Amino acid sequence: MTPDGRYFVVRGRLWRMSDPALPDSRRQALTSELMAARRAVAAAQKAGNPGQLAAARAAVHAAKLALGERGPVWWKDGAPDYNRRMAKNTPYADWHAGLQA
């Protein structure tokens, strides 16, 4: 996780964290919805059903929006969003390089 708690890093790429202001019960419910939607994506892909796939992907997107992982940023200091960017190409580059050492 980045020092400011906004992102976690997977294979050098930044991914936005959930909004820490969400109550735990709401976060757990949304996470359950997200996991169910991801399972629905996998099932739709396996079944080859484009309609189901579109609906499942929309459900994933909705859950991620509600968690704060997509859409408007949840922080209030005006800092830009670096979601899905390579850490080495952001202001987190030095921090990330220090992890590699």
C-alpha positions in Angstrom: 0.0 0.0 0.0 1.3 3.5 -0.8 2.3 5.6 2.2 -0.9 7.8 1.8 -3.1 4.7 1.7 -4.7 5.5 -1.6 -3.3 2.7 -3.7 -1.9 -0.8 -3.6 0.6 -2.1 -6.1 0.3 -5.3 -8.2 3.2 -6.0 -10.7 4.2 -2.3 -10.6 0.7 -1.0 -11.3 -1.3 1.2 -8.9 -4.8 0.2 -8.0 -7.1 2.5 -6.0 -8.0 1.3 -2.5 -11.6 1.4 -1.2 -12.8 4.5 0.5 -11.6 4.2 4.2 -14.6 6.3 5.3 -17.0 3.5 4.4 -18.4 1.8 7.5 -17.1 -1.8 7.8 -20.5 -3.3 7.4 -21.1 -1.4 4.1 -17.6 -2.3 2.9 -18.2 -6.0 3.6 -21.6 -5.9 1.9 -20.1 -4.2 -1.2 -17.2 -6.6 -1.3 -19.6 -9.5 -1.2 -21.5 -8.0 -4.1 -18.2 -7.5 -6.0 -17.1 -11.1 -5.5 -20.6 -12.4 -6.6 -20.4 -10.2 -9.7 -16.9 -11.5 -10.5 -18.2 -15.0 -10.2 -21.0 -14.1 -12.6 -18.5 -12.7 -15.1 -16.6 -16.0 -15.0 -19.8 -18.0 -15.4 -21.0 -15.9 -18.3 -17.7 -16.2 -20.1 -17.8 -20.0 -19.6 -21.3 -20.1 -20.9 -20.5 -17.8 -23.8 -23.5 -15.6 -23.0 -22.8 -12.0 -24.1 -25.9 -10.6 -22.4 -25.1 -12.2 -19.1 -21.5 -11.0 -19.5 -22.5 -7.4 -20.0 -24.8 -7.5 -17.0 -22.1 -9.1 -14.8 -19.5 -6.6 -15.9 -21.9 -3.8 -15.1 -22.4 -5.2 -11.6 -18.6 -5.3 -11.1 -18.4 -1.7 -12.2 -21.2 -0.6 -9.9 -19.7 -2.3 -6.9 -16.3 -0.8 -7.6 -17.9 2.7 -7.9 -19.7 2.2 -4.6 -16.4 1.1 -2.9 -14.6 4.1 -4.2 -12.2 2.1 -6.4 -13.5 3.7 -9.5 -15.2 7.0 -10.4 -14.6 10.2 -8.4 -11.7 10.0 -5.9 -12.6 9.7 -2.3 -9.8 12.0 -1.0 -10.5 15.7 -0.6 -7.1 17.3 -1.1 -7.4 17.7 -4.9 -4.6 15.3 -5.7 -4.9 13.6 -9.1 -5.9 10.0 -9.5 -3.1 7.6 -10.7 -5.3 4.5 -10.7 -4.1 1.8 -13.1 -0.9 3.6 -13.9 2.5 2.2 -13.6 4.0 3.4 -10.3 7.3 4.2 -12.0 5.5 6.9 -14.1 3.8 8.6 -11.1 4.9 10.6 -8.1 5.1 7.3 -6.2 8.1 6.2 -8.4 10.8 6.7 -5.7 8.7 5.1 -3.0 8.1 2.1 -5.3 11.8 1.9 -6.3 12.7 1.7 -2.7 10.5 -1.4 -2.3 12.4 -3.1 -5.1 15.8 -2.6 -3.4 
